[in-house]
């Protein structure tokens, strides 16, 4: 009689910092926007949340950061956990203290304050000394030297790229473990987008900040992310490592405008909804 085989231990997985479990979101008690979204963000990784405008990316981030109530939205099912503790009932302020902070779409800098004053508001939730505050500022200026040069300029008189850098730098002042970054490339020149994504990668690798990145620019996001989820009409329709998604024929055709036969026009792919294998 053969001795029973010992169970094989599963392969070790990266520590999960953020876990979204089958959440549904309804606006105005009527409009169902997210329909059972589940995703994981491991510690020290960049995860891209991809999809067209209106797919539910921003709503997903706001469901995590508890900003929905300001827009008459509610998470009606599911849960959000950070480091194995539920956080979906916390206030946004309490969540920031736990280490999760959102950089909202459109940057939302205080236009009447200088760039440095905007950065200082990011440390509001921390009880730190003047010396520690100065060190935190210098760290931001290390990653965003342009902000140091323009530190005394009112934010309302700076470029869109400088305001995006300020918004990310302000989040960094809170000493986050996880940043929810919403559409960082919106309205910016390609060169500035490249610079900002490079800084995000540096923050991830050198400061061990995890990122959940909502982005319409699929090609750029997959270049810098470790893993990706694609949303369509409030559902996750595809997920995988960034390299695999970037070479997937469906993703190339429907989100990058490319296929094995080369670039396609909108006319060629306008019936994509009927052809998507992941929706069949």
C-alpha positions in Angstrom: 0.0 0.0 0.0 1.5 3.3 -1.1 2.0 5.9 1.6 -0.2 9.0 1.2 1.6 11.9 -0.6 2.2 14.9 1.5 0.3 18.0 0.3 2.3 20.4 -1.8 2.5 23.9 -0.3 1.1 26.5 -2.6 3.6 28.9 -4.2 4.2 31.9 -2.0 2.3 35.0 -3.1 3.1 38.7 -2.7 1.5 40.2 0.4 -1.9 41.7 -0.4 -2.2 45.2 0.9 -5.5 46.1 -0.7 -8.4 43.7 -1.4 -11.7 44.6 -3.0 -14.2 41.8 -2.5 -17.2 41.7 -5.0 -18.3 45.3 -4.4 -21.4 46.9 -5.9 -21.9 50.6 -6.1 -25.3 52.4 -6.5 -25.7 56.2 -7.1 -28.9 57.9 -6.0 -30.3 54.6 -4.7 -31.1 53.7 -8.3 -28.1 53.6 -10.7 -26.0 50.5 -10.5 -22.5 51.4 -11.5 -20.2 48.7 -10.3 -21.4 45.1 -10.6 -19.3 42.7 -8.4 -15.8 44.2 -8.8 -13.0 42.2 -7.1 -9.3 43.0 -7.3 -6.1 42.7 -5.3 -3.1 45.1 -5.0 0.0 43.4 -3.5 2.4 45.2 -1.4 5.0 47.1 -3.3 3.4 46.7 -6.7 1.8 48.9 -9.4 -1.6 47.6 -10.5 -3.4 49.3 -13.4 -7.1 49.7 -13.6 -7.9 50.1 -17.3 -10.9 50.8 -19.4 -12.7 53.4 -21.5 -14.3 56.5 -20.1 -17.4 55.5 -18.0 -16.2 52.0 -17.4 -16.2 52.5 -13.6 -12.5 53.2 -12.9 -13.0 56.4 -10.9 -16.0 55.0 -9.0 -13.8 52.0 -8.0 -11.2 54.3 -6.5 -13.7 56.4 -4.7 -15.3 53.3 -3.3 -12.0 52.4 -1.8 -11.2 55.9 -0.5 -14.8 56.4 0.9 -15.5 59.5 -1.2 -18.7 58.2 -2.8 -21.1 59.6 -0.2 -20.2 63.2 -1.3 -21.7 62.2 -4.7 -24.7 60.3 -3.4 -23.1 57.0 -4.0 -23.0 53.9 -1.7 -21.2 50.6 -1.6 -24.2 48.3 -1.2 -22.5 44.9 -1.4 -19.0 43.5 -0.8 -16.1 44.9 1.3 -12.7 46.7 1.0 -9.8 45.5 3.1 -6.4 47.0 3.7 -3.8 44.8 5.4 -6.5 42.3 6.2 -8.7 44.8 8.0 -12.0 46.2 6.7 -11.7 49.9 5.9 -14.9 50.5 3.8 -16.7 52.1 6.8 -13.8 54.5 7.7 -13.9 58.2 7.0 -11.5 59.4 4.3 -9.4 61.1 7.0 -9.1 57.8 9.0 -8.2 55.9 5.8 -5.3 58.4 5.1 -4.0 57.8 8.6 -4.0 54.1 7.8 -1.8 54.8 4.8 -4.2 54.9 1.8 -4.6 58.2 0.0 -6.2 59.1 -3.4 -4.9 61.5 -5.9 -8.0 62.6 -7.7 -8.6 63.1 -11.4 -8.1 66.7 -12.4 -5.4 67.3 -9.8 -7.5 69.6 -7.5 -4.7 71.8 -6.2 -5.6 74.8 -4.1 -5.1 77.5 -6.8 -4.7 80.4 -4.3 -1.9 78.7 -2.4 1.7 78.3 -3.5 3.0 74.9 -4.6 4.8 74.5 -1.3 1.8 75.5 0.8 -0.2 72.8 -1.2 2.4 70.3 -0.3 2.3 71.2 3.4 -1.4 70.5 3.5 -0.6 66.8 2.7 1.0 66.4 6.1 -2.0 67.7 8.0 -2.9 64.2 9.3 0.6 63.6 10.6 1.9 64.8 14.0 5.5 65.5 13.1 8.1 68.0 14.2 9.4 70.9 12.0 12.5 69.0 11.3 10.5 65.9 10.1 8.3 68.2 8.0 11.3 69.8 6.4 12.7 66.3 5.6 9.4 65.3 4.1 9.4 68.4 1.8 13.0 67.7 0.7 12.0 64.1 -0.2 9.2 65.5 -2.4 11.6 68.0 -4.0 14.1 65.2 -4.6 11.5 63.4 -6.8 9.9 66.6 -8.2 12.8 69.1 -8.6 10.6 71.3 -10.8 8.3 71.9 -7.7 11.3 73.2 -5.7 12.1 75.6 -8.5 8.5 76.9 -8.5 7.8 76.4 -4.8 6.7 80.0 -4.2 4.4 80.2 -7.3 0.6 80.1 -6.8 -0.6 76.7 -8.0 -3.3 78.3 -10.1 -0.5 79.9 -12.3 1.4 76.7 -12.9 1.1 74.2 -15.8 -1.0 71.1 -15.7 2.1 68.9 -15.4 3.3 70.9 -12.4 -0.1 70.7 -10.8 -0.1 66.9 -11.3 3.3 66.7 -9.7 2.1 68.8 -6.8 -0.9 66.5 -6.3 1.2 63.4 -6.2 3.8 65.2 -4.0 1.0 66.3 -1.6 0.0 62.7 -1.3 3.6 61.7 -0.6 3.7 64.2 2.3 1.1 62.0 4.1 3.7 59.1 4.1 1.3 56.7 2.3 1.7 53.0 1.9 -0.8 52.9 -1.0 -1.7 55.7 -3.5 -4.8 55.5 -5.6 -3.9 57.5 -8.7 -6.7 58.6 -11.0 -6.0 59.4 -14.6 -2.5 61.0 -14.1 -2.0 61.5 -17.9 -5.3 63.4 -18.5 -4.7 66.6 -20.5 -0.9 66.4 -20.3 1.7 66.4 -23.1 3.3 63.0 -23.8 6.7 64.1 -22.5 5.2 65.2 -19.2 3.2 62.0 -19.0 6.4 60.0 -19.5 8.1 62.0 -16.7 5.3 61.5 -14.2 5.0 57.7 -14.9 8.8 57.5 -14.4 8.5 59.2 -11.0 5.7 56.9 -10.0 7.9 53.9 -10.8 10.7 55.5 -8.8 8.4 56.0 -5.8 7.3 52.4 -6.1 10.8 50.9 -6.2 12.6 53.3 -3.9 9.9 54.2 -1.3 8.0 50.9 -1.6 4.7 52.8 -2.2 2.0 50.5 -3.8 -0.1 52.1 -6.5 -3.6 51.4 -7.9 -3.6 53.4 -11.1 -6.8 54.2 -13.0 -5.8 55.1 -16.6 -7.3 55.3 -20.1 -3.8 55.4 -21.6 -3.6 51.6 -21.7 -0.2 51.4 -23.5 1.5 53.8 -21.0 -0.1 52.1 -18.0 1.0 48.6 -19.0 4.5 49.8 -19.6 4.9 50.7 -15.9 2.5 48.4 -14.1 3.1 44.9 -12.8 -0.5 43.7 -13.1 -3.7 45.0 -14.7 -7.5 44.7 -14.6 -9.8 45.8 -17.5 -13.2 47.2 -16.6 -16.1 47.3 -18.9 -19.6 48.6 -17.9 -18.8 48.2 -14.2 -17.4 44.7 -14.4 -13.9 43.2 -14.5 -13.7 41.5 -17.9 -10.0 40.6 -18.0 -7.0 40.5 -15.7 -3.4 39.4 -15.9 0.2 40.5 -15.6 1.0 43.6 -17.5 3.2 41.9 -20.1 0.6 39.3 -20.8 -2.1 42.0 -21.3 0.0 44.1 -23.5 0.6 41.2 -25.9 -3.0 39.9 -25.7 -4.6 40.1 -29.1 -8.0 41.3 -27.8 -6.3 44.1 -25.7 -4.1 45.1 -28.6 -7.1 45.3 -30.9 -9.8 46.9 -28.7 -7.7 49.1 -26.4 -4.5 49.9 -28.3 -5.9 50.0 -31.9 -3.5 47.3 -33.0 -3.8 43.7 -34.1 -1.6 41.0 -35.6 -2.3 42.5 -39.0 -1.3 46.0 -37.9 -3.2 49.1 -36.8 -6.9 49.1 -37.4 -9.3 51.9 -37.9 -12.4 52.5 -35.8 -14.5 51.3 -38.7 -12.7 47.9 -38.5 -13.4 47.4 -34.8 -16.7 49.2 -34.2 -18.5 45.9 -33.6 -16.0 44.8 -31.0 -18.6 44.3 -28.3 -20.1 41.4 -30.1 -16.7 39.9 -30.8 -15.0 40.2 -27.4 -14.2 36.7 -26.3 -14.2 37.7 -22.6 -17.8 38.8 -22.8 -19.1 35.7 -24.4 
